[in-house]
Amino acid sequence: MSILNIDVYPAPVLKRKTEKILNIDDGIRRLAEDMLETMYKAPGVGLAAPQVGQALSLVVADPGEKDKPTPLILINPEITAYEGRTGITEGCLSVPGYTAEVVRHQKIIVRAYTLDEKEIELTLEDFPAIVLQHELDHLQGILFIDRISRLKRSIYDRKFRKGTLDQS
Ligand code: NI
């Protein structure tokens, strides 16, 4: 396994809509494992394939408790139902130095394939639901800074141009 390079805004791959994966082969398995390792190392709670330069419909996540690793690998994931509203301050490994609150659904149902080609359906609420919505946005070329108010976005863009985003 290896640690992959994480692309950061404004890398063009982050704006691209991804392709569905048609064959779950060794290349996809290796990519998924490398993405998990890269996510844990960062550290982060989710990572989507475009963030490592691959315009493919694949996300990894571990939105559970810190001392109990429960890695998720989702291929061609889709949200099939959603309800409620919630929101927390989000950040992104591809948008360093910036966080902002984003409005999300409180509960979602996600349908996806696993690495062994099983179709699964997950019902997620609160933090895990938010993480998965953030990651699935990446598959559509959407970053969390695309979901904040125009005013906040203009402040972000100005700081980005000036190079004055927090480096923490
Ligand atoms: Ni992200």
Boltz pocket constraint, residues with backbone or C-beta under 6 A from the ligand:
constraints:
  - pocket:
      binder: B
      contacts: [[A, 46], [A, 91], [A, 92], [A, 93], [A, 94], [A, 134], [A, 135], [A, 138]]
      max_distance: 6.0
